Amino acid sequence: MAVETNTDLDRYDTTGFVILKGFYPDRVVAAARDAADELVERFAKRLKASGRISRDHAGASFETRLARLCEDVPDEAPHIFRKELHLAGMYDVFFYPPLLDIVESLMGEELRLYPNYSIRPKLPDHAPTLVLWHQDGGYTYKVHRDGDHSAETVDALRMINVWSPLVPAREDNGCMQFIPGTHRIGMARHEDREFYLEISQEDLAPYVDQAVSIELDPGDIVLFHNMLYHQGLPNRSGQVRWSMDWRYQDARQSTLRSTRGHLARSRLNPGEVVRDANDWTSRVFQ
Ligand SMILES: O=C(O)CCC(=O)C(=O)O
């Protein structure tokens, strides 16, 4: 499979994505990894307290500890962390000024952190973390029916997704794959599978041979359009593929969900913008 290296922001409109290598300084990556570590520690403490595990694998590496813990309690394996992300270490990731500058240049100065921000531990060979071919808009249209919105309304959302790994992401451990240009072809039909939606074979087949793998290192980010066809490959390695994904939206639009997100930049409502890490940790997922 071709590994894509489009780093040209001017091609974002055409391809629907851009890779920015070495974007975050080491301190931001380290703080985000510490946040993820903290989530694992809380998970281990909860299992220990309930007597479901006898060993907390505290000496295991960041890349392996969660997998070791889950070997004993596979039914408890987390597939995503969302509400838990109001941690200081995540503030610099989501509200990093150079990132907001780029997003502002693409989408304007009213920016919301969309109420869909995640840390994903993709465990080895673990179906509940294997995200199938989809458009994010497919979930907004089919799953989040909080509003009575049409496919066209979803397509008109001005939104930019960001994905960044906390460990090197390669084809063998479940990197992302995109199909360039598919953000321009409108809403695909999405079918329900056991854990996720999947674009129907009829809508996927004409494009799937153009898929590219997005191999990234910690500190790299990829920005992509929320209507782009994308998937995460299976994790065939023995370690956890840790990653973060989040989205910004033009804050003048509705989220089309009952949750409102948090303002990242605004001239219209400056008092509501998340001010700093303390402000972020005092807020909740909404
Ligand atoms: O991380 C993955 O494997 C999938 C993430 C994804 O589909 C997304 O960020 O929209």
The ligand as an ORCA input file, in Angstrom:
! r2SCAN-3c Opt
* xyz 0 1
  O      -7.735      5.799     15.227
  C      -8.375      5.057     14.469
  O      -8.026      3.904     14.214
  C      -9.620      5.568     13.819
  C      -9.869      7.005     14.095
  C     -10.941      7.617     13.279
  O     -11.612      6.991     12.510
  C     -11.186      9.049     13.400
  O     -10.405      9.755     14.046
  O     -12.190      9.532     12.833
*
